Amino acid sequence: MSAKKKVSIMVPCYNEEENVVPISQAIVAQMNQLPQYDYEILFIDNCSTDNTRPLIREICAKNKKIRAIFNVKNFGQFNSPFYGLCQTSGDCTISICADFQDPVEMIPTFLKYWEEGYQIVHGVKTSSRESKVMYRLRSIYYKLIKKYSSVEQIEHFTGFGLYDRSFINVLRNLKDPTPFIRGIVAELGGKRKEIPYEQPQRRAGKTHNNWYSLYDAAMLSFTSYTKIGLRMATFLGVGVAFLSLLVALVYLVLTLCNWSNFVAGTAPIVIGMFFLGAVQLIFLGIIGEYILSMNQRLMNRPLVVEEERINFDDEGEESEA
């Protein structure tokens, strides 16, 4: 009798004390309905400051198929989930957020298409029960990135999906200290299947995303997959130089034609100085974002530093991870 295929479910969390127990119960209940598969659940905690870790310890004590990795500090919204994917040991890995905004009920659908030969089966949001304004702003952002990106981009993809072990091995060998899973899937992923879904409301607690974290995510994708910022600086610089030359010629002609009574005034000079200064500062900031992205990659620091592992007793599986 052939061994069962093993499905890993990776759940990144940070201050999710109201959700970790229900999400573990929901995943276990879903996998119990799929007896043809073995499974493991891996919680990777990004240094929660509430009661999340004690609750995860209780969950792991009751079910040895549930594992946990605790980080020594918060390593950000991208590094920790990426590292968690690389620590799984299943034939495929499903990434699910702890807040129930990734529907657990889609696991059988993911597995169905995986069995049909797709290496990546991922969810794509068609709508959201959260803020409609934020959904529309994200839609504009995705379309801009998609239009100007040098590689294919996936709209409204948050990382929720199934990844075959072959793709997980690609991630392990990537050695990118600032990984952006959404872009990596589009750039390096094999045969993909998109599953549309409506994003439900968060079950409990508050989102940990704020303006800064959203801006950080936008800049990471912007600097990793587009050249438009630097090209805009070049083209606008040429345009402003040409416009300045035209204005200078007009003033020269007016001065020569009205030598005795033409008054240029200081307003155009002041406005021009402020305009050029603003343009320079904007593009210095854009160039700085690219340099910051390069600097983070050149430093090549580890994705995360672990504080503790729970239920990683099987040395064979641990070495494989």
C-alpha positions as CSV (number, residue, x, y, z in Angstrom):
1,M,0.0,0.0,0.0
2,S,1.5,3.4,-1.1
3,A,2.1,6.0,1.6
4,K,-0.2,8.9,1.8
5,K,0.8,12.2,0.3
6,K,1.6,14.8,3.0
7,V,0.0,18.2,3.0
8,S,1.7,21.0,4.9
9,I,-0.4,24.0,6.0
10,M,1.7,27.0,7.0
11,V,0.0,29.7,9.2
12,P,2.0,32.9,9.8
13,C,0.7,34.8,12.8
14,Y,1.4,37.9,14.9
15,N,-0.8,38.9,17.9
16,E,-3.6,36.5,16.8
17,E,-4.7,35.2,20.3
18,E,-8.3,35.3,19.2
19,N,-7.7,33.3,16.0
20,V,-5.0,30.7,16.4
21,V,-7.2,28.1,18.2
22,P,-10.2,28.5,15.9
23,I,-8.0,28.4,12.8
24,S,-6.2,25.3,13.9
25,Q,-9.6,23.6,14.6
26,A,-10.9,24.6,11.2
27,I,-7.9,23.3,9.4
28,V,-7.9,20.0,11.3
29,A,-11.6,19.5,10.7
30,Q,-11.0,20.2,7.0
31,M,-8.1,17.7,6.7
32,N,-10.1,15.1,8.6
33,Q,-12.5,15.2,5.7
34,L,-9.6,14.3,3.4
35,P,-8.5,10.9,4.8
36,Q,-6.4,10.2,1.7
37,Y,-3.9,12.8,2.8
38,D,-1.5,13.0,5.8
39,Y,-1.0,16.5,7.1
40,E,1.0,18.9,9.3
41,I,0.2,22.4,10.4
42,L,3.1,24.8,11.0
43,F,2.5,28.0,12.9
44,I,5.3,30.6,12.5
45,D,5.0,33.3,15.1
46,N,6.6,36.6,14.4
47,C,7.3,37.5,18.1
48,S,3.7,38.1,19.3
49,T,3.3,40.2,22.4
50,D,-0.1,38.9,23.4
51,N,-1.3,35.4,24.4
52,T,-0.7,33.9,21.0
53,R,2.4,31.8,22.0
54,P,1.0,30.1,25.1
55,L,-2.1,29.2,23.0
56,I,0.1,27.7,20.3
57,R,2.0,25.7,22.9
58,E,-1.3,24.2,24.1
59,I,-2.4,23.4,20.6
60,C,0.9,21.7,19.8
61,A,0.8,19.7,23.1
62,K,-2.6,18.3,22.1
63,N,-1.8,17.4,18.5
64,K,1.7,16.4,17.5
65,K,0.9,17.1,13.8
66,I,0.9,20.8,14.7
67,R,4.3,22.4,14.8
68,A,5.5,25.8,15.7
69,I,8.5,28.1,15.1
70,F,8.9,31.2,17.3
71,N,11.0,34.0,16.0
72,V,13.2,36.0,18.4
73,K,11.8,39.3,17.1
74,N,9.4,40.6,14.4
75,F,11.1,40.2,11.1
76,G,8.4,41.8,9.0
77,Q,5.3,40.7,7.0
78,F,7.3,39.1,4.2
79,N,10.3,37.3,5.7
80,S,8.5,35.3,8.3
81,P,5.9,33.7,6.0
82,F,8.5,33.0,3.4
83,Y,10.7,31.3,5.9
84,G,7.8,29.3,7.2
85,L,7.1,28.0,3.7
86,C,10.7,26.8,3.5
87,Q,10.5,24.9,6.8
88,T,7.6,22.6,5.7
89,S,8.1,19.0,4.9
90,G,5.0,18.1,2.9
91,D,4.6,17.1,-0.8
92,C,2.8,20.4,-1.1
93,T,2.4,23.4,1.2
94,I,-0.7,25.6,1.6
95,S,-0.2,29.1,3.0
96,I,-3.2,30.4,5.1
97,C,-3.5,33.5,7.2
98,A,-4.6,33.1,10.8
99,D,-7.4,35.7,10.6
100,F,-9.8,33.6,8.4
101,Q,-9.6,36.0,5.5
102,D,-8.1,33.1,3.5
103,P,-11.1,30.6,3.3
104,V,-10.1,27.2,4.8
105,E,-12.9,25.7,2.7
106,M,-10.8,26.2,-0.5
107,I,-8.2,23.5,0.6
108,P,-10.0,20.7,-1.2
109,T,-10.2,22.8,-4.4
110,F,-6.5,23.5,-4.2
111,L,-5.7,19.9,-3.7
112,K,-7.9,18.8,-6.6
113,Y,-6.1,21.0,-9.1
114,W,-2.7,20.0,-7.6
115,E,-3.5,16.4,-8.3
116,E,-4.3,17.4,-11.9
117,G,-0.7,18.6,-12.3
118,Y,-0.6,22.2,-11.3
119,Q,2.5,23.2,-9.4
120,I,0.9,26.3,-7.9
121,V,-2.8,26.8,-7.2
122,H,-3.5,30.2,-5.7
123,G,-6.5,32.3,-4.7
124,V,-7.2,35.6,-6.5
125,K,-9.6,38.1,-4.8
126,T,-12.5,39.2,-7.0
127,S,-14.0,41.3,-4.2
128,S,-13.6,41.9,-0.5
129,R,-16.0,42.3,2.5
130,E,-13.4,44.6,4.0
131,S,-13.1,48.3,3.1
132,K,-14.2,48.8,-0.5
133,V,-12.0,51.9,-0.7
134,M,-8.9,49.9,0.1
135,Y,-9.9,47.2,-2.4
136,R,-10.2,49.8,-5.2
137,L,-6.9,51.5,-4.2
138,R,-5.2,48.1,-4.3
139,S,-6.8,47.4,-7.7
140,I,-5.2,50.6,-9.1
141,Y,-1.9,49.7,-7.5
142,Y,-1.9,46.2,-9.0
143,K,-2.8,47.5,-12.5
144,L,0.1,50.1,-12.3
145,I,2.6,47.5,-11.2
146,K,1.4,45.1,-13.8
147,K,1.6,47.7,-16.6
148,Y,5.1,48.8,-15.8
149,S,6.6,45.6,-14.4
150,S,9.4,43.8,-16.4
151,V,7.8,40.4,-15.4
152,E,4.3,39.1,-15.2
153,Q,2.3,40.2,-12.1
154,I,-0.8,38.7,-10.5
155,E,-3.5,41.1,-9.5
156,H,-5.1,40.7,-6.0
157,F,-2.9,37.8,-5.0
158,T,-1.8,37.9,-1.4
159,G,0.2,34.6,-1.1
160,F,-2.8,32.4,-0.2
161,G,-2.4,29.2,-2.2
162,L,-0.9,25.8,-2.6
163,Y,2.7,25.3,-3.7
164,D,4.2,22.0,-4.8
165,R,7.3,20.7,-3.2
166,S,9.3,21.4,-6.4
167,F,8.5,25.1,-6.0
168,I,9.2,25.1,-2.3
169,N,12.7,23.8,-3.2
170,V,13.1,26.8,-5.6
171,L,12.3,29.1,-2.7
172,R,14.8,27.4,-0.4
173,N,17.6,27.9,-3.0
174,L,16.6,31.5,-3.8
175,K,18.7,33.1,-1.0
176,D,16.8,36.4,-1.3
177,P,17.0,38.4,2.0
178,T,14.0,40.5,1.0
179,P,11.7,38.0,-0.7
180,F,8.4,39.2,-2.2
181,I,6.4,36.0,-2.6
182,R,3.7,37.5,-4.9
183,G,6.4,38.6,-7.4
184,I,8.4,35.3,-7.0
185,V,5.3,33.2,-7.8
186,A,4.7,35.2,-11.0
187,E,8.3,35.2,-12.1
188,L,9.6,31.8,-11.2
189,G,6.4,29.7,-10.6
190,G,5.6,26.8,-12.9
191,K,2.2,25.7,-14.1
192,R,-0.4,27.9,-12.2
193,K,-4.1,27.8,-11.6
194,E,-5.9,30.8,-10.3
195,I,-9.0,30.3,-8.1
196,P,-11.3,33.3,-7.7
197,Y,-12.8,34.0,-4.3
198,E,-14.4,36.8,-2.2
199,Q,-12.2,37.8,0.7
200,P,-14.3,37.5,3.9
201,Q,-14.1,39.8,6.9
202,R,-11.5,39.3,9.5
203,R,-12.9,36.9,12.2
204,A,-11.5,38.7,15.2
205,G,-8.9,41.2,16.2
206,K,-7.5,44.2,14.3
207,T,-5.4,44.1,11.1
208,H,-1.7,44.7,11.7
209,N,-1.3,46.5,8.4
210,N,-1.0,50.3,8.6
211,W,0.0,53.0,6.1
212,Y,3.7,52.3,6.6
213,S,3.5,48.6,6.1
214,L,1.4,49.0,3.0
215,Y,3.8,51.6,1.6
216,D,6.7,49.2,2.4
217,A,5.0,46.4,0.4
218,A,4.3,48.7,-2.5
219,M,7.9,50.0,-2.6
220,L,9.3,46.4,-2.4
221,S,7.3,45.3,-5.5
222,F,8.0,48.7,-7.2
223,T,11.8,48.5,-6.8
224,S,12.0,44.8,-7.4
225,Y,10.0,44.5,-10.6
226,T,9.8,47.9,-12.3
227,K,12.2,50.4,-13.8
228,I,9.6,53.1,-14.3
229,G,10.8,55.2,-11.4
230,L,14.3,55.7,-12.7
231,R,13.0,56.1,-16.3
232,M,10.5,58.8,-15.2
233,A,13.4,60.7,-13.5
234,T,15.3,60.6,-16.8
235,F,12.4,61.6,-19.1
236,L,11.0,64.3,-16.8
237,G,14.5,65.7,-16.4
238,V,14.9,65.9,-20.2
239,G,11.4,67.4,-20.4
240,V,12.0,70.1,-17.8
241,A,15.3,71.0,-19.4
242,F,13.6,71.4,-22.8
243,L,10.8,73.5,-21.2
244,S,13.4,75.7,-19.4
245,L,15.2,76.3,-22.7
246,L,12.0,77.4,-24.3
247,V,11.2,79.8,-21.5
248,A,14.7,81.2,-21.6
249,L,14.4,81.8,-25.4
250,V,11.0,83.5,-24.9
251,Y,12.4,85.8,-22.2
252,L,15.4,86.5,-24.4
253,V,13.2,87.5,-27.4
254,L,10.9,89.6,-25.1
255,T,13.9,91.3,-23.6
256,L,15.4,92.2,-27.0
257,C,12.1,93.4,-28.4
258,N,11.2,95.5,-25.3
259,W,14.6,96.4,-24.0
260,S,13.6,99.6,-22.2
261,N,10.3,98.6,-20.6
262,F,10.3,94.8,-20.2
263,V,10.2,93.7,-16.5
264,A,10.7,89.9,-15.9
265,G,9.9,90.0,-12.2
266,T,11.1,87.5,-9.6
267,A,7.9,85.4,-9.5
268,P,8.8,83.1,-12.4
269,I,12.3,82.6,-11.0
270,V,11.0,81.6,-7.5
271,I,8.3,79.4,-8.9
272,G,10.8,77.7,-11.2
273,M,13.2,77.1,-8.3
274,F,10.6,75.6,-6.0
275,F,9.3,73.4,-8.9
276,L,12.7,72.0,-9.8
277,G,13.6,71.5,-6.1
278,A,10.4,69.5,-5.6
279,V,11.1,67.4,-8.6
280,Q,14.6,66.7,-7.5
281,L,13.5,65.7,-4.0
282,I,10.9,63.3,-5.3
283,F,13.3,61.5,-7.6
284,L,16.0,61.5,-5.0
285,G,13.5,59.6,-2.8
286,I,12.7,57.2,-5.6
287,I,16.4,56.5,-6.2
288,G,16.8,56.1,-2.5
289,E,14.2,53.4,-2.5
290,Y,16.1,51.5,-5.1
291,I,19.3,51.9,-3.3
292,L,17.7,50.7,0.0
293,S,16.4,47.6,-1.8
294,M,19.9,47.0,-3.2
295,N,21.5,47.5,0.2
296,Q,19.2,45.0,2.0
297,R,20.1,42.4,-0.6
298,L,23.8,43.1,-0.4
299,M,23.8,42.7,3.4
300,N,22.4,39.2,2.9
301,R,21.1,38.9,6.5
302,P,19.1,35.8,7.5
303,L,15.4,35.9,6.8
304,V,14.6,35.2,10.5
305,V,16.3,34.0,13.6
306,E,14.5,31.3,15.5
307,E,14.0,31.3,19.2
308,E,12.2,27.9,19.6
309,R,10.8,25.0,17.6
310,I,8.0,22.8,18.8
311,N,7.2,19.2,17.7
312,F,10.1,19.0,15.3
313,D,11.2,15.7,16.9
314,D,11.4,13.7,13.7
315,E,15.0,14.3,12.7
316,G,14.4,13.0,9.2
317,E,11.7,15.5,8.5
318,E,13.5,18.3,10.2
319,S,16.6,17.8,8.1
320,E,14.5,17.8,5.0
321,A,13.0,21.1,6.0
